[in-house]
């Protein structure tokens, strides 16, 4: 923190820069958790500083020269100390995360929303497989409900079921459904996979637990702060992260209408996916993280 007797007042921008340097010095990096909302120390520092000062999170330029009092500097320093000492993701400290420009409430009951499927909803990549027949959508493994909310906003004529095995996650999803005034169009369902989902669905979106055993063991502290149930894809004793997806593929077709499609996110597990399902030939979407993390399968392929 700058000396309080300095003749040059601390500004918001200077505080962000010093905070970023503090995060860097603590050894935080993208792999240590900045993937949970930001991708570098400066952006995370800006997020934390602006949030703590009650300033617009998306407009640093407009406030960068605003003076910061000693008390405000101390408040920011305490927040940064908590971030560094606990390794809790910033979103858990602010109880808010943003996805495709929309805010969502988050806490330790859910993983921090970052699904690449959100990009495909926003840029209409999925739309060629949809049409007037697309009336019922399922967001499976909904977590905090962000994909269900984005789907309902993107496609105003559909109704959405948002399912998760975790009652804790569904409580958080309820907060976000209500926050975005979508309670009349989104139904929350407690379900282990598809077991309690009524179907038939015209579109299924799924960002499931898919992390393989070796990667789970090597997760940095920030990701270990998230619910393991939402990350670990080895629930049936496997090690390749594909256990949930195996169960999903066995049952999906029975829950899909004739022209339905499944959009599935698998992160960095394409090699394990292709080894587990060698006969499938999915369509892979281009995303900001490459062309091997989100795929599409038709009902016919799954049947």
Buried (B, 14 or more C-beta within 10 A) or exposed (E): EBEEEEEEEBBBBBBBBBBBEBBBEBEBBEEBBBBBBBEBBBBBBBBBBBBBBEBEBEEBEEBBEBEBEEEBBEBBBEBBEBBBEEBBBBBBBBEBBBBBEBBBBBBBBBBBBBBBBBBBBBEEBBEEBBEEEBBBBBBBBBBBBBBBBBBBBBBEEBEBBBBBBBEBBBBBBBBBBEBBEBEEBBBBBEBEBBEEBBBBBBBBBBBBBBBBBEBBEEBBEBBEBBBEBBBBBBBEEBEBBBBBBBBBBEBBBEBBBEBBBBBBBBBBBBEBBBEBBEEEEBBBBBBEBEEBBBBBBBBEBBE
